[in-house]
Amino acid sequence: MTTVRPLIGVSTYLEAGARWGVWELEAALLPAGYPRLVQRAGGLAAMLPPDAPEHAAATVARLDGLVIAGGPDVEPVRYGATPDPRTGPPARARDAWELALIKAALTAGLPLLGICRGMQLLNVALGGTLVQHVDGHAQTIGVFGHHPVKPVPGTVYGDLVPEETSVPAYHHQAVDRLGAGLLASAHAADGTVEAVELPGPQWVVGVQWHPEMGEDLRVTQALVRAAAGA
């Protein structure tokens, strides 16, 4: 018998002026590490480019699990803040679409993994706020660094990865005030929240680093297992 792989939707960029071959056009794109991460963990990856927010619930209904991928800074108005000069330009269509996906997934009980920006959006969707600039987590432009992350014992993440682990990271913003119900489940040495989760029967985890750039599949395999069960 053929095992049916859970269908995991992954949110994407929508970029003007993307180039490939002889073409320079607007493109929905996603670094290949994301679908490969889902595939290596046992899932079937489906790209979810920005769409009208009212289509989020119908989209989520077709999925077994959801990944909100990394990307640009969340627009500060989403969490009631004034933009810091170091905050990047807004990606309003993507903010609206991914926040709608997160809220639809939470309502439907769909397993959810937020990666980097995705973790920050999960926090914002639940009423949390962000620090608009932290030093030391993106030291060279366009190059992923590594730093250790320490799990919180007794959490979902801490049970999956009980030891301190070096993770690939590239971000300059971070979780500040936690959203309603969220629990911090890992920290960097400087105290930055590196993982969050939503306790309860639904599998909801966010990580601030980029597992698609590493070899550790434990978190993504847990998402796929939860998706298979759902």
Helices and strands as residue ranges (DSSP letters): E 7-11, E 13-20, E 23-29, H 33-40, E 44-48, G 53-55, H 56-61, E 65-68, G 76-79, H 92-108, E 112-115, H 117-125, E 130-131, E 145-151, H 156-160, E 165-169, E 174-175, E 183-188, E 193-197, E 204-207, G 211-213, H 218-229
